[in-house]
Amino acid sequence: MDNKRILRVAFPFIVIFFISIAISLLVFVQQNLPGSKAADEALSITAVNMQDPLATNGVWEWKLIGLIDQNPKNPVALTYTANWCLKHDSNVGCNQSNSSDFFYKLGTGTITLNSKETITKISHQSVNCGRVEINIQRDGQPISQNIHSTNVPCTKDLGASVNSYGANPEEISQLINTLLQTLLSMFDKDGDIPDDSANPGPNDPPVGGNPQPGDVCQRAGEGCSEAYREACTTGGQPGTKICHKHGVCAAPGSGVQCSWGAGSFCEEECKVGTSITDPVPPVKPPQGPGGGENPQPPEPKPQPADADAQKAFGMTNYLIGRCSYKSRPAVTQHNVTNCAVGNMGTNNDAMAQLEIKYSAQNLGASQIRGGSRVGYNHLQCVGFSEAAVAAATGRTYNGPGGDALSRCKSTGDYQSIPAGTTQPRPNDIVVWGASNSVPFGHVAYVISSTAGSMTVVEANNGCPGCVEHTTYTTANEIANRNLDCFLRKN
């Protein structure tokens, strides 16, 4: 075979070889070069103020929701700056060179977006006047600015209060955590507080050692009952009330190993002048519906008529069926990544699951529920209600922030309606104010209502991270449980 004939036979393969190399080089360049301007424009950051105490010795918290049109090939690094501006009635950012408005840089830091939808949080020193400006930048270019006013004018003499603060947000958080641990230790009767961090999952061995004589729990898995005193206040005076707990033992040990199960309850009266170390009367039988004994299993709730409320209802049933922690339908840091996943059938599964995961993994530790310290993070009522909004409407919640008790105000997409002035409607968010048993208030998502009652889906109501649907008599909640308002979408 002569050379020309060989070349004619080999030429197509040579062309294919060089084309393959060119395509490979093109793919390599596209994957490794920085994103284009169009990619930058497809990125958005929403900042929601979660806690804004009017002081200079506390912490403000913001929840940041980052959205990108498609999953980034590499993590996206952003920077943020929090500034304290003096003018409370302005809705624009403050120029650091303008001393008549800019006062203090509260903090800076970095944010990393690893997926299409990322939720994280930032914190900074609290302020007592003016407004706070949060700037988000990428590669030195601004992409988001959020302004939050205290609605309080600043005086000229602010230096002393700021300089006396003298700590950064990380130091504040550490100080607050230490203080909480100290306070919580005062409520431990037996000195046998379980450390749930040593029990990273519901299928792992429970915490606890050998049972001691007189222990409520002799072995894991057996039924248990205990009466105990829980701290409370009435009229500003400290005291205790008697609680009766019925549940299942997580491990051998004292009453803190006994779960807060069906029929558990606390007596209403808070007795001033008593101590948690005072004698306790015998445990009372479990309470059923309406306060009677011998509790019956809850009746299944009917499907809501409202199409959007059906999505929130379905999300709740999905979590109840899949998320369990220590024999309870609860969402915690231990199980959320395995149970709050998959097709929930809502209008925005991804956003609802992000809200649930953020709340369960970052909030709720070191709270007292049912007389026991909770040493693990778990789903909060606020995070659950915001997930219900995403499930029902397909959109991110945009309304009043902060603790539940501070949410009765018209902000963003929501109007605050005082309780008692109208009946709740499906897809309202109902807000309870503070009480002795719920010092930070409570929120729930309405799925149906009648002339005298409302059925809600809710989380973390007396049981850490527990998810449930409950029917309330509206007038009773207003009269006896500090039902405050309904948040209704504009």
N, C-alpha and C positions, 0 to 999 in steps of 0.2 A: 504494500500500500504506500503510495507516494505521500509526500508531506502535505500537499494541498488537500488530498482526500482526508487525511487525518485531521487537518484543521477544520474542514467542513463538518466532520462528525463531532469534533470536540467543542466547536464554537458555541452551540446553544448552552452546553453545560458551564462553559466559562462565563457566559453572560449571566446565567442564573446564580452562579457563585458570587459574582461581584454585586449583583442586586441584593442578595441576602446580606452581604456585609454592609451595604449602604443602609438597609432597613434596620439592622441591628444597631448601627451607629446612631441613627435617628432616634430610636427608642431610648437608647442610653442617654442621649443628650436631653430628651424631653423629661426623663425621670430624674435627672440630677441637676438641671439648671434651676435657679430660683423661680418661684411662681410669677406669672405675668401680672400686669396691673388688673386685668379682668378678674383674676382669682382673688385679688385683694378686695375688689368691689363686691364680691359675692360673700364676704364675711361680715357678720353683724354681731354686736355685743349689746345685750340688755342688762342693765343694772337695777336691781330691786332692793330698796332699803328694807332690811329685816328688823333692825333694832336701833332706835335713836334716842337714848335717854338724854334729857337736857341736864348735862353736868359736864365737868371737866375731869372727872376721876373715874370714868367708866369706858365702855367700848361701844362704838357703832359697828354694825355688821351689814354687809351688802352681799346679796346673792347675784352672781354674774352668770348669765346664760349666753353661751357662744354658739352661733349657728354658722355652718359653712355649707355651700351647695353640694359638695361632694367630699368624701373622706380624704383628708390630706395625706400625701405620700410621706411627709415628714411632719413631726409636731410643729405647730405654729406658735411661736413665742411672742407674747405681747407684754407691754409694760403698763403700769397704772400709776397715777399720782392722785392723791387726795389732798385738796386744799381747803383751808378755812377762809371764807370770805365774809366781810363784815356786814354788807348790806343784805338784810333779810328779805327785802321786797324786790329783788332783781332775779330774773330768770336767765341770765347770761353768765358765762364764766368770768373769773376774775383774773386780771393781768397782774403777774407777780411784780411788775415794775410800778404798779399803782398802789402806793401805800395807803391811800384812803379807802381801799376795798380789800386788797389782799392782806391777810394777817399772818398766816402760819401754814407751813406744809405739814400735814398730819401724817403722811406716810407715802412710801413708794414701794413697788415690788414688781414681780413678774407673774404672768399667767400663761399656762401652756394648754393649747387646744389639741387634743389627740384624735378627735373624731368629728363627725358631722355635727353632733350636738354634745356640748360639754357644759356641766354645771359645776361651779366652784364658788368660793366665797372669799372676801377680803374683810379686814377689820382695821379700825384706826381709833385713836383717841376720840372720845365723845366731846361734843361742844355744847355750849349753853345759850348760843345766840347766833345770828347771821345765817349763813347757808354753807353747805358743803358741796364741793365740786369734785366729781370723779372723772378724770381724763384717761382714756384708753388709747394707746398708740401701738403701731406696728412699724418697726424700722424707722422710728422718729416721726411717722406720719399719723396724725390724729384720725381715729376711726369711730370714736364714740365719746360723747360728753353727757354727763348726767348731773343735774342740779337738784338738791334737796334742801328746802328752806325750813328753819326752825320756827319761822313766823315770830321770832323774838328779836327786837333791835339790839345791837351791841353797844355797850358803853365804851368810852375811850380807854379806861383803865383795865385792860385784860392781861397785862404781862404777868402780874403776880399769880393769877390762877393758873396760867399755862406753865410758868416756870416751876411752880410748886408741884406740878404733876410729875415731870421729869422721868417718864418711863415710856418705852415704846409699846406698841400693841402686843408683841409677844410677851413682854414682861407682865403686862396687865393680865393677859389670859392665864399665865402661870400663877399669878397672885390670886386671881379669882378661883382657879381650880383648887389651889391649896386651901383657901378659905372655905370652899364648899365641902372639901373632904373633912376639914375640922368640924364644921357644923354638923355634917351628916353622922360623924362618929358619936355625937351626943345623943342620937336617936337609937343607937344600937344597944339593945338590952343585954345581950349575952356576950358581946365582944366576938361574935362568930359571924362576921359579915362575909358572905362568899365573894370570891373574886371571879366574875364570869369571864374575864379575859383568859383564864386558864381553861375555859370550856369553849373552844372556838366554834363548835357546831352542835346542832341538836342530836347528832348521832354519836358524839364523843362521850367518854365516861363522865358522869356528873362530878361536880366538886363535892368534897366532904370526906371525912375520915370515919373512924369507928364511932358508933353511937355511944353516948354516955347515958347513965341512968337519968330518967326524967326528960330526955330529949323528945321533942314532938315527933321527929322522924327517926325511925329505927332502920329503915332500909328504903332504897330508891324504888319508886313505882307504887308504893302503898298509899292508901288514902290517909289524909291528915286533917285535923281541925285544931284551931288555937284561938284563944281570946287574948288580946293584948291591948295596951294603951298606945294611942297615936297622938303626937303633939298637935295642938290646934290653938287658935286665938279667938276670943270673942270680946267685942267692945275694946279692942286693943290690948286685952289682958291675956297672958299665956295660960294654957291649961292643957287638959287631955280629954280624949273621948275614947270610949270602948269600941273596939272592932272585933268581929268574929270572922275568922278565915277558915274556909273549907276548900281543900284542893288535893294535890298529889305531891308526894315527896320527890324532890329532884335528887336528893342524896341523904345519907344519914346526917343528923345534926339537929340544931335548934329550929325554932319556928320560921326562921328566914329561909329554910329549905322547902317550906310548904307553899305551894303556889296559891294565888288568889283565884279560886275557881268559882263555878256557878253557885249561887246562894250566899256567897260571902257578902258581908255588909258592915258598915260602921253606924253606930247609934248617932242620932242627930245632935244630942246635947254635948256641948263642950264645957266641961266643968273647970272653972277657974280655980287656981290654987292647988291643983293636983299635979303629980309628976308621973312620968312614964315608968318609974321604979315603984310606984304605989301598988298595993295588992290589986289583982284582977279577978272579977267574978267568973264563975264557970262559963264555958263557951255555950252560946245559944245555937239552936238548930238552924240549918240553912233557911234563908228566906226565898220565897217564890214570888211570882208576879203579884204586885200589890202589897208586898210586905208579909205575906203568909208563909207558913212553913212548907217543907217538902217541895222544892222547886221543880217545875216541869220544864222539859226542853222547849226552847223558843219555837213559836210557830213560824213556818216559812213565810217570808214576805212575798206578796204578789208582785208580778212584773209591773213596773210603773207604766202609766199610759203615755207619758211624755217621751218622745223619741230620744232626745238628748239625755234625759235622766236615765233611760234604759242603759245607756253606755256606761254611766257612772255606777249603776247598779250591777251591771255585768262585770266591771272591773273589780268591784268589792267581792262578788261571789268567786271570781277567779282567784283572788288573793286568799280568801277564806279556805278554798279547796286545796291550795298548793302550799301556803306558808304556815308552818307550824313550828312553835318553839316551846319546849317543855310542856307539851300536851295542850297548848293554846293556839288558836288561830291568830298568830302574831307575826309581824314583820320586824326583824332585827338585823343588826350588822352581820350576824352569823348566817342568816339564810337568804338575805335579800337578793344576792347575785344568782341564786339558783331558783328562787320561786317567783320573783317579779320579772319574769322573762317570757318570751314566746308571744303567741297571738292571743291577745286579750279581747279582740273584737271591738275595740274602742275607735273613736275618731282620730286618735293620735297616740298609738301605743308607745312610740318612742319617747315622746315628751312626758307622758304619764309615768312611764317607768323611770325616767331620769329624775323626776320629782321624788318618787318613792325611794329610789336608791340614795339620793342626796340626803334626804331626811333621815333614813334609817342608818346610814353609815356615819353621819356627822353630828347627830343631835340626840339628846335624851338621856345621856348617861348621868349617873349619880342623882337620880330623883327618887323620892320616896313614894311608893304606891302600895297600898295594902299593908303598910307597916314594915316593908322590907326595902332595903337599899337596892337600887338597880345599878349594877356596875357595867352595863353595856349600852351601846347606842341602839336606839329603836325608832320606829316610825312615829312621827308626831302628828297631832290633829291638823296643824296648819299645812304641813307637807302633804298629808293625805287629801285635804280639801283642794289644794292646788293641783294635785294629780287628777282629782275628780273633774276639775274644770277642763283640763287638757283632754281627758277621756270623753267628756260630754260635748265640748265645743270644737275640739281640735286645735285650740289656740292656747298660748301661754297665759297664765293668770296675770292680770294687770290691774291691781287694786291696792287697797290699804295694806301696808306691811307691818312688821313688828310682831310682838306677842299677840295672842288671840284677843286679850282684853283691850288692846289699843286699836282694834280694827274697825270700830264703829265710826267711820268717817267716809265722806264721799270723795273718792280719789280714783283717778284713772278711768277704767271702764265701769266702775261700780258706784251706785248710789246707796247711802246708808239710810235705812228706814227704821225708825224706833219701833221696838216690839210693842204690840198692843194697838197700834194704829191701823194695821192691816193684817190679813192672813198671809202666811208664807206661801210661796209658789214653788213648783219644781224648778230646780237649778238655782235657787237662792242659796246663799251661804249664811247660816244662822250663827250668831255670836253670843256666847255667854260671858258675862263679866267675871271678875275675881270673886272667889269665895274661900272659906277656910280650907276646904278640901281641894280646890283647884285655884291656887294663887295666881296663875298666869292666864286664867280664863280658858275657854274651849270654843272650837268651831266645828261645824258639821255641814254636810252638803245635803240639801233637801231633794228627795226624789219623788215625793208625793205629799199631798196635804188634803185635809177636809176642813169643814167649818171650825172644828175644835181641836184638831190634832195634826201632827206632821210626822212623816217617816223620813229618817235621814240615814245616810251612810257616814261612818265616822271611824276614827282611830284614836287609840291612846286615851280612852275615857275610863280611868280607874284601873286599867290593866295595861302594862307597858307594851306598846306596839300593837295591841290587839285591834283587829278589824271587825266591824259588825254593822248590822242595820238595826235601828231602834225606832220605835214609835213613841212620841212624847205627846202629852196633853199640853197644848200651848199655854193655856191660862195658868196651869200649875207651874210650868217652867218660869213664867214671868213672875208669879207671886212668890215662889219658894226657892228658885235656883238662879235668880239673877240673869234671866234671859234678857239680853240688852237690845239687839237689833238684828235686822236682816240686810245682807248685802245683795242688791239686785242689779244685774247687768243693765246698763243704759240701753 
